[in-house]
Amino acid sequence: MDIILIEELTIMAVIGVYDWEQNRLQKLILNLEMGWENQIITDNNDSKTYLNYEKVSESVLSVVSCKRFSLIENVAEAVAERLISQFQLPWIRIKVSKPGAVPQALSVGVIIERKCQKE
């Protein structure tokens, strides 16, 4: 299995546990690593066999911008669930960072890994 990357996807979102945070947009930065079988692409140039970065990015933007979140952990879970389902990903690692959340740090964040739960 190979890994497809999307790095530093920046999204403005309503996120935070404090009331004042729920009334303004804040920057989130996502890094995605997605398991994908690239061997299919080299054997078959059909565009339906590759993972479309633009469609993945649009899906992430849709999930994050259309909902209010309390925690970055919730953002990571929602994105993982959507992408695994929508693109039939066997595996995903997502890093969600919230720059400026703590004055003494560049950013805070969470990294999760999820696998497709086939029944």
BELVENKA-V889274 format. One line per field, one symbol per residue. psi: psi as a letter, one per 20 degrees, with the letter a starting at -180 (. if undefined). Layout:
# BELVENKA-V889274
psi: ???
This chain:
# BELVENKA-V889274
psi: qrppqoqlopppqopqiqghhjjqqqpqpppppppqnihhghhojpiiiqoogghgghggggghijqpqgqhhhgggggggghgghjlphqqppppqnqjhphiqgrraqpqpqqpnp.
